Amino acid sequence: MRPIAVLTATMTAVLAVGAPVAVQAPALAGEPAEVRWENRMAQQALWSEAIDIAVSIDGATAYAVGTSLADVGDHEAPFVHAVDVATGATRWSTTLDQGMSVLDVEVNATTGQVLIGGTRWSGGQNEAVVTALTTAGEQAWTTAVPGRQLHGMTVDAVTGRVCAASATGTGGTWTTRCWSASGQSVFSRDYRSRSNSWPEAIVIDDVTHRVFVVGARTRNSRALVTTLAYSGGGKTLWRRSTRAEETYPSVQDVAIDSRTKRLYVLLDEGRRAVLIGQRTTDGTQAFKRTFGSGRPKTPRPLFVDVLPRSHRVVVTSHAKPRYRGTLRYLARDGRQVSLTGFSACCDLTRPVVDPTTDHLSIGWGPGTFDDGVPMDDEGVGAATWDTRGNRVRDLEISPAGQVRAVAAITSAGQDLLVFGDRPFSDADGAPRGSFLVAVR
């Protein structure tokens, strides 16, 4: 379950079962955001790229994680930049091992430590790595799974246990490994999928402390989506495979609702989106919903989230042309209760959900090709929707031409934190490198 920051919604349709009724939402123009501060990092690097951001449990510190290249001939190195949310001042900054590709950053609610998960390559070998940093930026512990690449990391909000899903480079063997909050090994389990496949998502149930790993695989020309369920001690509880229509489906995202005992798996089957609701007790299917007509303009699924107060499920999609997107609201039985359309270009950040209000937010930026040329630079913005899909906030954060890409947004108190990259060129003294801004 994640908090969400939002895009520009232009239409809301509330659908009743058997009798769809469209409701036009009032226009809400993007208002200029008040930028309280901007923190610039990696300005002296030849190249930098923002990856993700996390906020401390008390909301006082933001941890921005990216990658930078300091000099010609060097290897890229991840950086972790801690920023005071109240003032924008840098608390500390550190770099991790060169040759490490960062996949995820989390904050452990029980210890306050910052967890960095990724894959490290050295001497032709790879290993999945999890590193914990203290609130002062010092390394608390680090651990690795040799011969594996990291595909997902998550933290138990109650026990502080850290779990990661990894696999061999060629696929076939999935490894689920968990550590205590202090970095001690709890369990390690292998699953041989008998196919060229990888685990694509991992989540933990905060109530039962069960660990769920999901991935797509093809066996004997049959496409399957497989979910593995482990107890907190590593015992295999159940294993379920669901038939997919496409030969090579992709698990885009997963979300869990501990209170209603549901696990939601979002698939991209190329021509359409598929959402599978599973019961966490035994893996049986609660529902399966398919969205999209199969035409090229069908929005591609990106994220699935659960609103913790109303228990509604929200599926975020985005597609060309004109980057028309949707927020699809479902009840826990799979019934669609609301549909909101939005249009914003081009990078969509991972949604963020405010657990106190159920508001969902998304940020967007210009999007780039490999050479750094914007696809459709309309600047940087963000928007927020309520539980009914009505847009309640729409912000213009930065005008066109000032940002190369946006990586992530999150919330901290009244502020919306936006993490991204400036253009490569520093002509005319323009700012460059990665940046973090606080807006409201």
N, C-alpha and C positions, 0 to 999 in steps of 0.2 A: 504494500500500500504506500503510495507516494503522494506528496502535495503537488498541485498543478498550477502553472501560470498560463494565461490564455491569449487567444488571437481575436481578430475582429470578426464578430458574429454579425451577419447581415439578415438572417431570417431564422425564425424559430417555428417548428411545426410540432404540434402535440398530437400524437397518434393514439386514438382509442382502438382497441381490438375490434376488427370488423368494420369500423367506420372512421377512416382517417379524417381529421379536421386540422387544417393548416391555420396557424395563428401567426400573423405578421408582427414581429417584434419592432418596437420603435427604433428609429435610426439612432445610433450612438457614435458620434464622430470621435476620432482619436484625439484626446486632449494632450497637449504638451506636458511631459512629465517633469516634475521637479527633481533635478539631479542633485542630490545632497553632496555627494563626493565621488571622485574617481580615483582608483588605485591602479597605477600602471606597473607592469612587471615584465621582465625579460626584454627591456627596451634596448639593451646593448647587444642582445643576441642577433645572430644573422637571420634566425628564423625561429618562430615560436607558434605553438598551437594550443588553444584552450581545450581542455577535455571535459572536466566536470567540476562541480562545486558541492560542498556540504556545509552545514551550519551546526555549531555546537548546540547541545540540548537547551542551554539557557539563552540561546539566540544572540550571544555577545560576540562570537567569533565566526568568521567565514573562512573556510579552507578551500582555496582554489588550486586545482591540480591541472598541470599542462606539461608540454614537452618543448624543449628549446635546444637549439644548436648554437653553441658558443663561438666556434671558430671552424675554419675550413680544415678538414681532416679529422675533426672530432666526431664522436658518435652522439646521437641525440640522447638527452638526459631528461628524465621527468623532474619537475619542480613542484614543491608544495609551498603555497604562499598563504600565511595566516594574517587575516585582516580584522581590525577592530570594527565591528558593525556600526558603532555609535559615531566614530570619527573618521573612518577610512584609513587610519594609520596602520602601517605594517607592524605586526607583532613580531613575526619572525619569518624567515624564508630558508628553505633547504632544498637540496637536490638529492635524488636517489641514484641508483646504479645506472651507468650508461648501458645501452642495449636492452633496457627494460621497456616494454610496451604496456602502459597502464590501461586497464579496462574499467576499473570501478574505484570509487572513494566512498567510504561510509564513516559515520561517527558512532562509536560504541556508547550507547546510552548509560551503561553501567560503570564505565571507567572514564568516559570523556575522551578516550584515545581516538586518533584519526587512523583509519584503516585504509591502506592502499593495496589494491590487488591487480596483478598483471602477469605477464610472461617475460622471462628474462632469457636472452640468447647469449651463449658464451661458448667459444670453442666448438661450434657446430652442434652443441647440445642445447636443449631448452628445458625450462622448469617453471612450473606455476608458483608464483611468489605472493605471499601476504606479509605486509610490513605494518606494524603498529607504531605510531608516533605519539609521544606524550603531548599534553597541552602546551608544553614549552618547546616543542619541535625536536626533542631528542628521541632516538630509537628505543622503544620499550622492548620489542621483540620482533623477530622475523622468522619465517618458516618457508619451506619450499617442498614441492612435490616433483621429484626428478622425472625427466622424460615426459612431462605433461605440459599442455598449454591451458591457461586459465580461460574458462568460458562464462563464469559467473561467480559472484560472491555476495553473501548476505549475512546479516547479524540478527541474533535473537535479542529483541528489545528488552526482554525480562532477565534472561540469564547472562547475556553478554557473549554467548557462544558465537563463534565465527565459523561459517561453513563456505566451502568453495566447490564448484563443479569444474573438472578439468578432463582432458582426454589426450591420448597420443596424437601426434601430428597427422597420422593417416586415418584417425578415427578408429572405431571398432570397440575400444575399451573406454568406458566412462568411469572416472574416479570421483567419488564424493568423499570429502574429507572435512572433519570438523575439529576445531581447537577451542579450548576454554578461553575466557577473557584474558588470561595471562599468557596464552600462547602454548599451553600444554595440549598434546594430542588427545582427542576424545575417541574418535574412531575413523577408520578409512575403509571404504567399501568399493569394490570394482564391479561393473556391470559390462558383460561382453555382449554387445548388440548384434554381433554377427553380420555387420554391414559397415559401409563407409559412412559413419555418422558421428555426430558430436552432441553433447548436452548443450542446450541453448538457453536454459534459464534455471534458476534455483531460488526457492523461497522457503521461509520458516513460518510455521504456525505459532504465534505468540502465546496461545493458550495451551496447546498440547505439546509444543516444542518439536513437533514432527518436521522433518525435512523433506521437501518435494523437489525432484529434479525432472525436467521435461526436455525432450528432444525429438526430432523427426528422423526417421530412417526408412530405407527401402530394402525390402527383403523378398527375394523371388518375384521381382517386378511389382511388388505390392508396397504402397506407401503407407507408413504407419506413424502415428504420433504416440510416443511412449512416455508414461509418467511413472516414476519410481518414488515410493514412499518409505521413509526410514523413521524409526523412533529416535528419541533424543540420544539414546545409547548406541544407535547404529543398526538395530535389528531391522531387517527387511519386513515391512508390514504388508505391502501389496504392490503389484505391478500391473499396469493396465496399458493396453495398446488399442488405439482407435484408428480405423481405416480412413485414409485421406483420399481425395479424388485425384489430386495432382501427383505425378510420379515423384517429384522432388519438392514437397511442401517445406515451408520455413516457419519455425516458431518465432513470431515477432516479439511477443511479450507475454508475461503471466502476472496475475494478481491473486491475492488470497484474502478471503474474508473469514477471520477466525470465528466470529460470532455466529455466522450462518452456516459454517462448515462447508464452504464452497471454494474451489480452486478454479480460476478462469484462465483458459489457454487461448491465445489469439494466434491464428494461422494466416499466413499469406500464401494462397494457392495459385498465385499468378493472375488468375482472372477474377478472383473474388476473395473476400475475407470470410473467415470461419471463426466463430467463437464457440468454444466447448466449455460447458460448466460441469465440473466433476465434484462429487461428494468426497470430502477429505477423509471420511471415515473408512471407506472401502474402495474408492476410485470409480464407482459406478457413475454413469452419465446422467446428469440432471436435465440437461438440454443441449442441443446443438443448433446454432443459428448461422445461416449463410447470408451475406450481404453482397450486393454487386451483381451487375448483369453480365459480366464477362467481357464487356466492350472496353476498348482502350481507355476511355475516359473514367472508368470505374475508379473511385478513390482507393488507394492502397492502404491497408491497415498499418498503423504504426505502434500504438500503445493501448493498453487496457488498464483501467484503474477502478478502485472501489471507493465509494464515498462512505466513510465509516459511520456516519450518523443515520443516513437514510438507507444504507446498504444497496444503493443503486450502482450499477456497473456502467462505466463510460468507455466507449471505444473511439479512439481518435484516428481519423483517416485523412489523407492528403493526396491530391492528384493534379496532373496537368489536364487540360490547358487552364491557364489563369490561376493555377494552384488552388482550385476549389477544394475545400475540405469539409469534414463533417465531425460533429460530436454526437454520438448515438448513445442515448440513455436507455438502459434496460433494467427491468426488475430482476430479482434474483432467480426467477423462474424462466428468464429469457425473453419475456414480453417487452417489446419496445414501448417506452412511455413518452419519449421526446426525441426530436431530431433537430439539431441546430446546424445551419450551414455557415461557413465562414470562408473568406478569401484573403490570403496573406502569403507573401512570398518571402523566402523559399525554404530556408532551414526552419524546421519546427523543433523547439526544445522539448525534452521529456516533460510531460505534464506534472504539475504539483498540486496536491490537494491540501486545503486547510482543514485539519481535523476538527476544528471548533465550529466551522460554518458549513462544511461540505462544498465550499467554493473551489472551483477548478480553474487553474491558470496555465497559459502557454505563451511562450515568447517566440519571435520569429526574426530572421535576418535575411541578408541578400542572397546567400548561397553562392558557391564558387565552383569553377572548374579547377582542374589541377594546376593551371598556370595562374590562379588567383584572380581571374577576370570574373566579376559578378555575373550571375545568370540574369537577374532581374532586380536591380538594386533600387528598392523603394524605402530603404532605411531600416531601422530596428524598432519594433513595437511589441506590445504585449496586451493581453486582454484576460478578463476573468468572467466566469459564468456561475450562476447559482445552480441549485439542485434541479430546477425545472428547465435548464438550458437557456435562461435569459442572461444576456450580457450585462454585467454590472460595472465593469471597468474596461476602458480602452485607452491605452497610453501610446503616445508617440515618443519614443525614447531618444532616437538619434536619426538625423536626416540622411538622405542618400549620399553615398560617397565617402562616409567617414568610418565605415566598418566593413571588414572583409567577411567575417562569419561570426555567428553566435552559437555558442556551445551549450549553454545551460542557463536556466534561471531557477531561483528559489526564493522563499520568503523568510524574512527575519523581522518579527514585530510588524510595524507599519510599512517597512521597506520591502521593495522587490529588488533582489540582487540579480544583475545581468552579467554574465561572464562571456567574453568573446575575444576576437582578434582584430587589431587594426590592419590597414593595408600594409603590404610588404614594403612599399616605397616610403621613404621619409623625406621626400622632396619638400622644399620650402619649410622645413622644420616641423612638418606635421607629425603628430604622435604615431608611434609604431609599437609593435609587440602586443602581448595580451593585456587585457584590462578587465577590471571589475568595477561596476558602478552600482550605487544605491539610489533608487528612484522611488517616488511616492506620488 
